[in-house]
Amino acid sequence: MDTRPTEFSRVVSRLTRSDALGLLRINLGGLAICVAVSIVFSSAMFWHQGSALLARGVVSGVLLSVLIGAPHLGYLSYHLVKLSIANRDLERAANEDSLTGLLNRGSFSASVEMRLEAMRDCPITRGAFLVIDADNFKQINDRWGHAVGDKALATMAAEMKRSIQRCDLVARLGGEEFGLFLEGASRSRSLLIAEQVRAHICALELRSEEGERVPLSVSIGGVHFCEVQSFATLYRIADAKLYEAKANGRNRVEFEEMHPEVRFVAAA
């Protein structure tokens, strides 16, 4: 017996609550219109034939409209859901990294820029930007193969997602490089998260197909800001600190604090 899921079961399994509510509205609204039209039409046709015949005409019209309308509305709803799922898949493919499920670089930079722009209207502006790079990743690929390398990236990405809050952003910037944007984070919280990510990844137990432990570690460069900056500026500073972390032995965090500019107002 073929136990593979059918197309219908795959579509149903991916229904969201929003999809279900939309389908309910479409089907109930469509049936209500069909019933209303049938009642009006039957009344117009049989109103002069007596109450008994009028009642039979209205009931027959309602039943017929439901019997004909329900399958057609169901068919239409099914294809609308398929279209909605396809659109979500396309949006996800455009915004997410396929290996890790994180935001890709383009989506991440656009999201960070939007949040930075929104910060301009906030009375308190602060946050942090981290660039995270896997240490000795080429050696992992060369020794254990790209399949293990891909698994290492996915495992590290999952650990990063666990280490941040829902309001934070995490992305794969390319290759073995990742980015974190911590909106509203204090300097102490930013350092804590960076150290947690580094320590947790270092403690991960990843094994090759032969059972060998694959050592994982990351170097992290970060910048904490108290004034709105551009994505390019934050990335440049965090990337420079990442190179410091690499030069200072890897598996470490290097951080910079951007102090707000002091502005002097001349006396009148």
Beta strands, then each sheet from edge to edge (+ up, - down):
strand 1: 127-134
strand 2: 169-174
strand 3: 177-183
strand 4: 206-207
strand 5: 213-214
strand 6: 218-225
strand 7: 253-258
sheet 1: 2+ 3- 1+ 6- 7-
sheet 2: 4+ 5-
end
